[in-house]
Amino acid sequence: MVTANSGTRGPAQLVLTASVARRYYLDGKSKIEIGEELGLSRFKVARLLDDARASGLVRIEIGHPGVIDIELSDRLMNVLGLQHCIVTDTPDEDPVALREHVGAAAADLLTEVVTPDDVLGLSWARSVSAMATALQRLAPVPVVQLTGALARPGVDDSSIEVVRDVARVAGGPAYFFYAPMAVPDAATAQALRRQPEVAQALARIQTVTRAVAGVGAWGPEQSTLYDATGEAERRELAGRGVCAEISGVLVDADGKPVPSALAERMIGINAEQMRAVPEVIAIVYGTAKVQAALAAVRGGMVNSLVTHSTLATALIEAAE
């Protein structure tokens, strides 16, 4: 219901303003058409429309019928200086459902932004696996494995399966290799990197234009790499300031890579290569990963995020 405020306009002016606004916003008529109907100039119509918005008679809201929180997405993108940011309005009581929602949102983002000129790189993470499961369409691009396999109990796939699945959707070539993410010593890692199939896939990393990765906090059940290492090594790396792990790259709270024996034993993308990728989209969920996600962005390892509203709000509060 519209009520008149006698201090600002009379009832006739109010009715005229409402009539113009209804024709313009609801009926889709042009200012010229409205002027001809009501015997007004186009400029008078424009002034009435301005008055309708300024007075609150017309309120314009930008909404979305899905689960994306548009306002929070835009705010987080601006606060962190991201290329893309998608925030889902998802209850976070159930980690599995949460992972499925952010994975589906990431799949939609990839479908939208990836072009035939891109080369897509994929790291393994449960969230990236959820994205691959949800993906229905993708431009015909090459898909490159960025990290070795890290199969864990209760997990049905690895980086190889994820790359194959996404490449099947895209219809482009898949560049993958059979090697673990981490091996027992640096010498073994060097030898594996020289194997023809591994060397061929790793050489493709420098061509990657968009990558998708997870972000792990350096703590139990917050990083598959953390869970795969021994207790002594976990403590040693924590003591050296490791805060986050992105595709096997270990960084401190400022996002600076932390040199370590574990890093020398890794098979996959390194910090320098990750920073060279024009867009790295991280799929992150769980409020325990606030500092890890900030570290990934601060260090230039990640420049786009897909996350959920609870974590997005916590990231904004921590960054401001």
Beta strands, then each sheet from edge to edge (+ up, - down):
strand 1: 84-88
strand 2: 120-122
strand 3: 143-145
strand 4: 174-175
strand 5: 210-214
strand 6: 216-217
strand 7: 244-246
strand 8: 249-251
strand 9: 279-283
strand 10: 304-308
sheet 1: 1+ 10+ 9+ 5+ 2+ 3+ 4+
sheet 2: 6+ 7- 8+
end
